[in-house]
């Protein structure tokens, strides 16, 4: 079963660091439930990948399919244990931190998935590349034509500076 890192470039308003999630097969495990720390609900949510991508089409989505070193069952096990521990958004980390931990949990002991520094979606994306875990990258931005021009330009600039090479392969036409 394929394991994919999902990097969403920018937050909902077209600014900020974005979001990291991990997909196993057709399910996305996303650590984004910010209300969880106020209740007994973990920060993890599970969504169907096609619907999740449709809900996020307003921003670029970068999908990295990972190689067989990443054990899909261990990714799911990590998410399950993390949810059972009631890991909460902010209190236990943010999306990119928990995705990094899930990927690290699923790797052989001699490979350490550690984006170093402030753990951001940018760091997770580039750590997967640096460790040569990526077998395929795909890029989507279906909602680009509906973006206000200034927000669109800001996102294009972020792609250009933070994700070199991606812009050349992503349709940014309006």
N, C-alpha and C positions, 0 to 999 in steps of 0.2 A: 504494500500500500504506500502511495506517495506521501511524503511529508513536505510541506511547503511553508516557507516563511512568507507572510504577507506584510508588505510595507506600504502604508498609506501615507503619501507625501502631503504634509500639512494637516492641520486639524480641520474641523468643520467650516471654519471661517476663512480658510485659505492661508492662514498664518500658522506659526508654531511648528513644533517638531514632527507632528504626525502621529502615527499609531502603528504598533506591531501586533500581529496575531500569528497563530500557527494553525495550519490546516492539515488534517490527516484524512485522506480520502476525500469525501464530499462534505466533511464537517469542519467548521472553523471553531477553534478554541480561542476566545478573546477575553482578555483581562481588562475590562472597562467599566464594570459596574461600580461607579463611584459612590453609590448610596449604600454599598455593602457594609462599610464600617459603622453605619448607624443601626445595622440590624444583624441578624444571624445568617445573612446571605453572603456568600463569598463574592469576590470581584470577578470570578469567571462566569462566562456565558458560552453556550454552545449554539451555533447557528449553521444553517445549510449554506454552503459556499456560494452558490449562484445568487441566492437572495441577499446574502451579506454583501457581495460585490455590487449588486444593483443598488443597495442602500447607500453605498459609498462611491457611486460613479462620478460624483462631483469633484473628486480629487484623484490624482494618479494612484494606481495600484500596481505595485511591483511584486510579482510572484517569483520566488526562487524555489525551484524543485531541488531537494537535497538528495545526496547520494545514499547508498545503502549502509554507510557507517551510522546513519541516524535511524535508530530502531523505532518504528511507528508505534508499536505497542508501549514502549517506554515513555514516549511523549504523552500518550493518553493516560498512562498510569500516573505520571507526574501531575498532570492536570487534576485527575481524580483525587490524589492525595492532598494536593494544594487546596482544593475546594473543601475537602473533609476537614482540613486544618483551619478552615474559615479564613484563608488568606484574603486580605482586604486591600482594595486599591488605596494607595498612599501608605497605609500602615505596614503593608508587606512589600511595597514597591509599586512600580508602575508597569504598564503593559510591556515595555521592552525588557524590563528586568525579569519578569516572570516568563516571557517567551524565551529569553536567554537561558534561564534555569531549566526550562522544559527541554530545550535542545541539548543542553549540557548533560542532563540526566539520561538522555537517549544515546549518548556517544560512548565509545569505548573509553576506558579510564585514562589512556594515554593521550587523548584529545580533549583539550579544555576550551569550551566555548565561553569566552570572556571578552566582550567588546572593549573593555578597558575605559577608564574615565567615566564620565557621565553616560549612563546606559540609555541611549536614545534609539529610535527606529533607524536612524542613520548608522549608528554603531553596530546594530544587529545585522543590518544589510551588508555592511562592509566586512564584518567579522566572518560571516558565512563565506564571502568571497576569499578573504585572506586565508582561511583554513582549507580552501579548495573543496568545500562541501557541496557546491552548486553544480548541478548537471545541466540545468536549463533555467533561463530567465525569460519571463513574459511581462509585458507592460500594457496596461489598460488605462484609458481615461475617457470613457464614453460621454461624460457630461461636460466636456471642455467647451463645447460650443455655447452652452447656456451660461457660462461664467461671465460676470462683469469683466470688462477689459482690464481694469487695474488688478483685480484679483487673479485673473488668468496670467497676466504678465509677471506678477509676484511669484506664482507657482512655477512658471517656466524658468525664472531666474534661480529659484531654489533647486530645481532639477539640474540646471546647468552647473551650479556651484557644488552641490552636495552629492550628486549622482552622475559623475562624468560617464559619458558613453550612452546613457539611457536615453537622453533627449534625441540622439540621432536615430534611435530605433522606435520612438514613440510618436504616434501621429498627434501633432499639436495644432493641426489646422482648425480654423474656426469657421 
